């Protein structure tokens, strides 16, 4: 029971982390091109 909640939290945390990293890189690339 607790394992399911933990794995789900880790999955969500990982997705958020990846999303922030990708968004930051895209903003950095766009800012550098201008």
N, C-alpha and C positions, 0 to 999 in steps of 0.2 A: 504493500500500500504506500509506504513512505518512499520506496524506490521510484515508483511511477511519478510522483510529484517532483522528486529531485531531478530525474532525467528530463522531465518536461521543462523544468525551470532552466536547466543547463542548455537545452535545445533553444529555448526562447532567448536566453542570454547570448548564446552563440550567434543567432540570427541577427540580433540587435547590434552586436559587436561588428559583424561583417558588414551590415548595412551602413553603420557609421563610418567604417574604414573606406568602403567604396565611395560613399558620398563625399568624404573628405578628399579623397584622391581626385575625384571628378572636379570638385571645386578648385583644387590646386592646379590641375591641368588647364582648366578654363581660364583661371586667373593668369597663368603663365603665358598662355597664347596671346592674350590681349596686350 
